[in-house]
């Protein structure tokens, strides 16, 4: 066999070099990172104190979202992120108008092919309410993750930076799709339906009655259970069709309570009142007649509990059928207010409203 000439060998090598890119295996090409939008609304995660020793005395909502992002260069290893400042407030200042504005913006962003997920930095005071509203109304299976912190970024052992990093990790993970709005705090992943704030100062303030649905450890996402109630694409509520919310209010019960808040809310035009009752949504004998008057005036009465957990039994101590009342399932009063407001955009039939509480 005659050896090939140097010229032929050189030509063959040149052809192989020219063809090499088209034959490169897929795994050798750099994977495109997910595109995540981080929406800033303020809160403790954007707060600052006078001293690093100030973990609870500080001013919230003073650090811009772009600064939060730039202070975490590690995020760039996870996703291509961009920030958008929609509010700079403490979350105690959220109201229906701001909630709707945030939800509409998220809905618009998720329609873009250039957005794979959303992270919302949010104050912890009303984080559970905002997340639940998004859980019910955003018609997309792309991940929406809310995140906050219990300490400002200037504090010793601030929890915000890792919480934000983990939130981006979760929003970037394909396994997060279709699980509804999520809340990421303290290395845990919670369903927005179940999570609530249980402490004013502790890092582990956010808990779910049935436990977190997953965890984040060393940039790895692990889910262990799934939300079973309707959300997002399964929900009948569509934020794109909702421009305003009917007024729904909550009355907290206590010994020797007054009828004044009920009368005031009715006079102000409330469409429903969440009775945040004792135990199983109990009604004091001296308030029983007041609630009947409220319902007789066309305002819906929804019985809930102030205990923090547990469902309400219909027609237990109170004859809900006779009084035309509604009871929550296991929704806390704050979330019941939002669900009732959304339900009233769909129906004014008591039985249908009751079924919505049992369904969601």
N, C-alpha and C positions, 0 to 999 in steps of 0.2 A: 504493500500500500504506500503510495507516494504521499509525503507530507504536503499539506496545503501551503501555498505561497503566503508570505507575510501580508501582501496586499489583500488577499481574500479574507484572511483572518481579521484584518483591520476593518474591512467592510462589514463583516458579520457582527463585530462588536459594536460598530456604529449603529447598525439597524436595531440591535437589541437595546441600546441606550435610548434610541428614539421611541421605541415601543414600550419601554419599561413603565412609564406612568399609567398607561391604559391597562396594564396587567397587574398593577399594584393591588394587593388584597385589601378588602374593605377595612380590616382591623388596623392596617398601617396608616390609614388616614385619620387625622385628628377629628374627633367627634365634636359636633357643634354643641355648644353649651346652651342650656335652656335660657330663654329670655324672660326675666322676671322684673316686674314693675313694683317698686316699693313706694307705697303711698303714705305720706306722713300726715298724721292728724294731731300730733302733740303728745301730751301725757308725761308721765314720769320718765319714760324711756328717752324723752327729749328734754329732761330736766337737769338742773345744776344747783348745787349747794355752795355755801360760802367756804366750806371746809370739807376735806375728805372724810371727816368724822361725822358729817351730816348725812345720815342714811334716811331720815324721815322728815327733817326740816330742810326744805329746799323750794325752789321755784320750778314748777313744771312748765313744759312747752316753751323752751327758750332755744333749743338746739335744732337747727334745720335738718331735714332728712338727708340732704346731700352731705352734710357734715358727718352724720351718723354713718353713712355709707363709706365715706373716705377714711374714717377712723378704723374701718374693718377691711383692710386689704385682702384678708383671707377669703372674703366673699367672691372675689374675682376667680378663684380656683373652682368655684361651684357653679356660677352662672354669670351671664351678662346682665347686669342690673342697671336700672336707671331709676332715679328718684323723682317723685312728684309731690309737692307740698299742697295739700288741699285745704287743711286747717292747721292752726297752731294754737290749740286750746287744751285745757284740762278736760278729761272726758266727762266730768260732772256737768259740763256745759253743752253736751250733745242734746239736741232736741229733734223733733220730727223733721224739720226743714233740713238740718245738717245731715241727719241720717239718710234721708232720701237723696240728697245731693251726692253723698259718698256712694250709695248703692248704684245710682245711675252712672256715675263715673266708672265704677268697677265693671258694670255691665258693658259699657261702651268699649273699655279696654280689652275685655275678654273676647270681643268679637274680632279683634285683629289677629291675623296669622302671625304677627310679630310679637305676640305676647303669649307665653306658655303658662304663666301663673302670676298671682298677685300676693304681695305681702302688705299688710296694713299695720303700721306702728300706731298704737292706741293706748290711751290711758287705761288703767286697770279698773277704775270706778264703775264704768258702764261697758266694759269690754264684752261681758257676757251677753248684754242686750244687743249691741251692734252685731256681734257675731251670729246670734240667733236669727236676727232679722235677715242677714245676708244668706244664712243657711236656708231660709224659707223662700227667698225671692230671686236669687241669682240663677238665671237659666243657662248654666254652663257646667260642664264636668271638669273644667280646668281647676287646679287647686287655688283656693283662696284661704290664706292663712293670716290670722290676727296674732299680734305679739305685743307684749308690753314688758314692763319691769316693775319691781317693787322698790328699787333703789335708783337714784339718779346716776348718770354716768360718772359723776365726779366723786362718788362715794367709794370707800374701801370695799372691796369685794362686790362691785356693781354687777348686777345680774343681766343688765340690758344687752351688752355686747354679745355674749354667748347666746342669749335668747334670740336676738336678731339673726345671728349666723345660723342657728338651728332652724329658724323659720324659713330662711332662704333654702336651706338644705331640703326641708320638707316640701316646700312649694316647687322645687326643682325635680323632685323624685316622681317618676311615673306612677309609682304605686299609690300616690296621694290622690290621683285623679278619681273623680266619681264618689268620693267619700264625704262630700258636703264641706261646708266651711269648717275649718279647723282652728284650734287655738294651741299655740306652742309656748309653753312656759316651763322653766325648771326641768328641762330635758324630757318633758312629757308632751304627748300629743293628745289633745282632748277634742271630742266632738262638741261643736258649738251648742248643740241641743242640751247637753247634760252639764256643761261646766258652769261653775259659779265661783265667785270670790268669797272666801271663807275667813279671811283675816285682813286686818288693816295694815299690818306691818311685815308679816312673815314672808320669806321667799317662796315657801310652798303654799301660798295663799289660794291658788286655783286648784279646785278639786272637782271631781265628777262623782255623782251618786253611785254610778256603776263602774267607776274607775276609768283611767285613761284608756284610749283605744290603741295607743302605741307609744314608742319612745324614740329618742335620738341619742345615740352614743357614738362618739368619735366619727361624726359625719355620716353615720349609717342609720337609715330609717327602718324601723321595725313596727309593723302593725300586728295586733293580736286579736282584734275583734272589729266588727263593722257596725255602723249605725243602721238600725232596722226601720226607723220611721222615715216617711217621705221627705225628700229634700231636693233642692236644686231642680234638675230636669224632671223629677217625679212630683214636684210640688205644683199645686194649682195656682199658686201666687206668682205673678210675673212682674218684676220691678219695672219693666218697660211699659206696662199698662197702668202703673200706679203713680199719680202725680201729687196726691195728698193723702193724709190718713185721718180718719175720724178721731175725735177726741175720746180717749179712754183714760180713766184715772184709777188710782189705787188708794184705798183707805185702810190704814193699819189699826188693828183692834188692840185694846188694852182695857184693864179694869176701869170702870167709871168713865167709859168713853162717851163722846158726845155725838149727837146727830148733825152737828153743824157742818162737818166736811161733806156729808152726803147731800145735804140741802144746797150747799155752796156749789158743788159740782153739777148738780142738776140745773141750778139756776144759770150756771156758766155755759150750759149747752153740751155737757158730756153725753155721749151716746151709750156708754157702758161704764159701770163701776166694778172694779175688782175688790171684793170684800176679802181682805187679808185676815181671815179669821183665826181663832184659837184652834188648836188640835186639828180635827177633821173639818176645818172651815166653819166652826161653830158660830152661832149667832146669839148674842146675849138677849135675854127676854125683853129688855127695854129697848133693843134695837130692831127686834123682829118686825114690829109695825112700821118702822122707818123704811126698811128694805122693801116691804110690800108697797109702801107709798111710792118709792123710787120706781119700782117696776110698773106701777099703775100709771105713772107719768110717761111711760114709753122708753125708759132707760133700762138697759139690760143689767142684770145683777149676776156676777160671776163669783162663785165661792172658791176661795183658795185658802192656803194655810200659811201662817207666819212661822211655822216650825223649821222650815228650811229643807224638808224632804218629805216624801210620802204622797200618795195619791188621795184624792177626795172621793168618798163614797157617795154616790147620788142617792137621794131619798134616805139618808141615814137619820141624823137628828133633825134634819130639816126636810119638809115635804117639797122637794124641788119641782116635782111635776105639777102640783097644785099651784105653787107660786110662780111657775114659769121661769125658774132660775136655771142657770148653767153652772156646771162644776168643772174645774180643771181636772186633768188626768194627774200628772206629776209635775207639771210646769210650775216654776216658782212665780210669785205675783208679778215680778218685773217682766218675765218672758210671756206670762199670760196676757199682760197688757198689750204687747206687740202682736201676739197671735190673734187676740180679739179684734184689734184694729184692722189687721189684714183680713180676717174673716168677714168683718162688716163691709169690706169693699166687694164681697162676693154675694152675701145673702143677709137677710134680716129675719130668717126663720129660726126660731129657737132650737128646734130639733136638728136642723142642719148645722147650726153653730155648735151645739153640743157634740155632734159627730166629728166636727173639725178638731175639737180638743182631744177627743179620744183617738183620732187618726194621727195627729202630729205630736 
